[in-house]
Amino acid sequence: MRVGIFGFAWLHESAPHHDLLCISGDLLDQSRAIPFHRQAALIAEWLTLHPRPVCVCSGNSDLEFLPPGRPRQPATWLRALSRPRLRVDGDTTFLNGRSIEVAGYREAPRNAADIWLVHLPPADTPVSRSEYGIDLGDTGLPSLVREHRPRLVLSGHVHHPEAWFHEEDGTIYLNPGCSRGSRIPHHILIDPDRFAATRVTEGPIGSHSETVLWPATPPVAEHEQLSA
């Protein structure tokens, strides 16, 4: 999921039961009057106090703020929070026998983990294209997906993706999107034991949910069939 600074109250008070919370970046809101360092301190406090394990990657809004004209640096404020129950950029963790790798903004996953958490979705997928057909994804990720074949790729960045779910060559791509005006953040509930994902959104007339299922066993890639 993607959640802004004011979505943390909902997570603490009303979020559905979960074994692991994954946040796909853009925790800071550069458009608000609250100073960058104050936002970072508030979010750091919330993340470290959350009662469940958390994985969170940095987004473009989370990079270190520097004077105009200078490139922004990686989100060191977020990386400094790394601990056993809070995994951030560059970390790998495990849950119920599944490996999860967290990659920082514009950084490529390095391992063949079962689940990747990234901010930018892999380019040339429905979850990376906006509702206007503009591809906002990371052009370097598709080749890495083909090489390592993660089962799930969790992403964000695209506010209104062409699709929130996509399956291709055994990899499941998920992007919940976001809506600044909603009372609850758009989020996806993943049940890996049922091979199911439910996206929950809120619009002008209330909340809406949609569930999709995927095959329990990834299909064998064509090149593997030919070499068998």
N, C-alpha and C positions, 0 to 999 in steps of 0.2 A: 504494500500500500504506500501511498504518499500522503503525508500529513504535515500541515503547517503548525505554527506555534500554538494556535488556538484549538487545534484538534486533539491535543494531548489530554485535555480534560475529558473529552468523550472517550478516549482510549482507557483512561483510568477508571471512569465511572460506568460506562455503558458498553464497552466492547464485548463481543461474544467470547466465550471461553476459547482459549488457544494455548497450545504447547509452546509455540514460538511465534514471535512477532517479527516480521520482516518489513523494513521501511526502505523504499527505493530512492532516497535522496530528496534534496530540496527541502530541508528542514527549516532553513532560514528564509525569511521573507524580506527581500531588499526594498520592497515598496512601502514598508511600514516605518513609522517614525521611531520605533524602538531601536536603539543603537545595536549594531552588529554584535558587539561583545556582550551586551546585555541579553540579547536573544540566545546567543551561544551558551551563556551561563545557565539560563532557565532550562534550555533543552537538555544540557548535560546533566543537570540535577534530576530532571524527570527520567531520563534514560537510565541513570544509575539506580534509581529507586523503583523502577518498574518491577513488579513481582514475578514476571515471567522472563525467560531468556529472550534476548533481542539481537537481531542482526540488522545493521543499518549501513548503507553505503552513502557516500557523499554525492551530491548533485552539483550542477553548475552554480546554484545559488549559495552553496555552502563553502565555496573556496575562500581563502583568507583575503580580507579586504585590504587593498593597498591604495595609495594615492593614484589619482587619474593618470593614465599614460603608462603605468607599470603593470605587467602581467600579474594576474592573481595566482597565488600559490596553493598547493594542495591543502585540504582541510585538516591541518595539524591539530586543531582544537578537538576534532572528532576522533582522530587517531589516538590521542592521548587518553581516551576513555576506555580503551581496550582492556577487557578483563574476562574471566571465564563465562560469565552470564551476559556479557555485552560484547559482541563481535562486530568489528568495524573494518574499514578499508584495509585490505591485505591479509585479513584473518581467514582461517578455515576452522569450521566447527563440525560437530556431529550431533544428530538427533535421531534416535530410534534406528540406528544403523545406516543412516543416510548422511553423506558428506555435503557440506554447504560452504561455498567459497564466496567471500564478499570482495568486490572489486571497486576501487575508487573511481571517481569521475575521470573518464578518458584513459583509464588503466585497464589492461586486458587481464582476464582471469588466467592464472598460471597453471592450474591443475585440472585433472580430469574428475572434478567433483560431480556428484549427482545433481546438485542444484547450484545455479549461479545467481547471485544477486548483483545487479548492475543498474546504473541510472539510465544510460542510453540503451534502448533496445537494439538488437542486431538490425542493420539496415536491410531493406528489400523484404520486409515482412509486413503483414497487416497491422501489427502492433506498433510498428515504427512510422507508419504513414498517418498523417493527420486526416481529419475529415475532409480537407481540401485536396488530398492527394499528395501533399508535400512530405517527402521522406526525411525524417529528423533523426534517423538511427545512426549507429556507429558502423561505418563501412568496413572496419577491421574485424568485427566480431563474427560475421558469417563463416569465414574460413576456419576460425577457431572452434566454432560450434561443430562444423563438419569433422574437424580433427579429433576433438575430445568427446563429442556427443553427450553433453549433459542431458539429463532427463527433463529438467525444468529450468527455464530462464525467466527470472522475475525482474521486471524493469519498470521504468516510469518515464519522466521527461515529457512525453507527448500528452497534452492535456485532454484531447479528444481524439483518441486513436480510431482508425478505420475499423478495427476489431480489437476486443480485449483478450481474445483467445485465438491461438493459432497452433496447429500441429503440423510438423513437417519432418519427415525422416526420423521419427521416433522422439523428437524433442518437442516439448510443450512450451510455448511462449505465452507469457501472461503480462498484461499491462492494464491496471485498473482505471487509468486516466484520473482526472480530478475536476472538481468544480469549486471555485472559490466561494460561491454563495450558499453552499449547502450546509446544513447543520451537522452532518456527519461526513467524514471523508469517504470518498469512494474506496472500496477495499474488496479484496478477494479472499474468501475462506477456502483453504486447500485441505482436502482430506486425502492424503496419499494412499491410505489403506483401501479407500473406496475408488481411487483413481477419479476423483471428482473435484471440481472447482466451482465455487458460487461467487458471482460478482454482485455486490450490493452497492447501489447508487441511490442518490436522492435528487428529485427534481421538484418542480413547482407544485405538483399534486401528490407528493409523498415519495416513499421509498420504493425501490424496485429491485428484484433479485432474479438472476438467471443462472442456471446450473448446467454445466457440460461435463461429460464423462470422456475419458480417453482409454485406449487399449491398455490392458494390464502389462502386456509384453511389447516392447518396441519392435517394429518390423525389422527384418534383416535388410541391411542396405544392399543395393543392387551389386556393388563391387564385391561384397562378401558372398553373395549368392554365386557369383561367377567363379570365385576362387575356392569355393567349398569342394 
